[in-house]
Amino acid sequence: MSSAVPSVPSGSAAPPKRRKFGTYSFVLAILAFAVFTAVFGVYTQVPSRSTEMTQWLAQWFAIVGFLAIVTLMELTGIVLGIAALFRSGDRKILGALGAVLNLFLLISGVSLGLILIAHLGGARP
C-alpha cells in the first residue's frame, strides 16, 4: 500500500477570480443613492415642533450624510469606474455607467448639501 498523496495536475487549478471594478462602481452608485435617500428622508421627516436638540441632530445627520459619507462613496465609485475602463478583462460598460452615475450623484448631492447649509445658516437669528 502506498501512502502517496495523489498529485493534482498543475493546469487544472482555476485562476483566482478577479474582482470587477465596473461592478463595484455601479453597486456603489446604487448604495450611495440609497443612503442619500435615507438621509434625506430622515431629515425631511423631523417635525418643526420637535425639540431644538432633535432638529440640531437631524441637521448634523444630514450634513454628515450628504457631504461626508455619500460623497466618499461617490468619489470611490468614480475612481473604480474609471479604473474599470482601463483594466483588461473588466466590465467597461458597467465602469462607465457607474462613473457617470456617481458623478451625477456627486454633483447633485453636494449641491443639495450646500443648499442645506445655506438654509440652516438663514434659519438662525
C-alpha positions in Angstrom: 0.0 0.0 0.0 1.3 3.3 -1.0 0.6 6.3 1.2 1.4 8.8 -1.5 -0.9 11.7 -2.0 -2.4 11.8 -5.4 -1.0 14.7 -7.4 -3.2 17.3 -8.9 -2.3 18.4 -12.4 -1.0 22.0 -12.4 -3.1 23.1 -15.3 -6.4 22.2 -13.7 -6.3 24.7 -10.9 -8.6 27.6 -11.6 -7.1 31.0 -11.5 -8.3 33.2 -8.7 -11.4 35.2 -9.6 -10.6 38.7 -10.5 -12.5 41.5 -8.8 -14.6 43.6 -11.2 -14.2 47.3 -10.6 -17.0 48.1 -13.0 -19.5 46.1 -10.9 -18.2 47.7 -7.7 -18.6 51.2 -9.2 -22.2 50.5 -10.2 -23.1 49.0 -6.9 -21.6 52.0 -5.1 -23.7 54.3 -7.2 -26.8 52.3 -6.1 -25.8 52.3 -2.5 -24.9 56.0 -2.5 -28.3 56.8 -3.8 -30.0 54.6 -1.2 -28.0 56.2 1.7 -28.7 59.7 0.2 -32.4 58.9 0.0 -32.5 57.6 3.6 -30.6 60.6 5.0 -32.9 63.0 3.1 -36.0 61.1 4.3 -34.9 61.3 7.9 -34.1 65.0 7.6 -37.4 66.0 6.0 -39.5 63.9 8.4 -38.4 65.7 11.5 -41.4 67.8 12.6 -40.9 71.5 13.0 -42.4 71.4 16.5 -39.8 68.9 17.8 -37.2 70.0 20.3 -34.3 72.1 19.2 -31.9 69.3 20.1 -33.8 66.9 17.8 -33.7 69.3 14.9 -30.0 70.0 15.5 -29.2 66.3 15.5 -31.2 65.8 12.3 -29.4 68.7 10.6 -26.0 67.4 11.5 -27.0 63.9 10.5 -28.0 65.3 7.1 -24.8 67.3 6.7 -22.5 64.4 7.6 -24.5 62.1 5.4 -24.6 64.4 2.4 -21.2 65.9 2.5 -19.1 63.1 4.1 -20.4 59.5 3.8 -22.2 59.7 0.4 -19.5 61.9 -1.1 -16.8 59.4 -0.2 -18.9 56.6 -1.6 -19.4 58.5 -4.9 -15.7 59.5 -5.2 -14.7 55.9 -4.7 -17.3 54.8 -7.3 -15.9 57.3 -9.8 -12.3 56.1 -9.3 -13.4 52.5 -9.6 -15.4 53.2 -12.7 -12.5 55.0 -14.4 -10.1 52.2 -13.4 -12.5 49.6 -14.9 -12.3 51.4 -18.3 -8.5 50.8 -18.4 -8.3 47.3 -16.9 -8.3 44.4 -19.3 -11.0 41.8 -18.6 -13.1 44.2 -16.6 -16.7 45.3 -17.3 -16.2 48.5 -19.2 -19.9 49.3 -19.7 -20.6 49.0 -16.0 -17.5 51.0 -15.2 -18.6 53.8 -17.5 -22.2 53.7 -16.2 -21.0 53.6 -12.6 -18.6 56.5 -13.1 -21.3 58.7 -14.8 -24.0 57.8 -12.2 -21.6 58.5 -9.4 -20.5 61.8 -10.9 -24.2 62.8 -11.4 -25.0 61.8 -7.8 -21.9 63.7 -6.5 -22.8 66.9 -8.2 -26.5 66.7 -7.1 -25.6 65.6 -3.5 -23.0 68.3 -2.9 -25.4 70.9 -4.4 -28.2 69.8 -2.1 -25.8 69.7 0.8 -24.7 73.3 0.1 -28.3 74.4 -0.2 -29.0 72.7 3.2 -26.1 74.5 4.8 -27.3 77.8 3.3 -30.8 77.1 4.6 -29.5 76.3 8.0 -27.5 79.5 8.1 -30.5 81.6 7.2 -32.8 79.8 9.8 -30.8 81.1 12.8 -31.4 84.6 14.0 
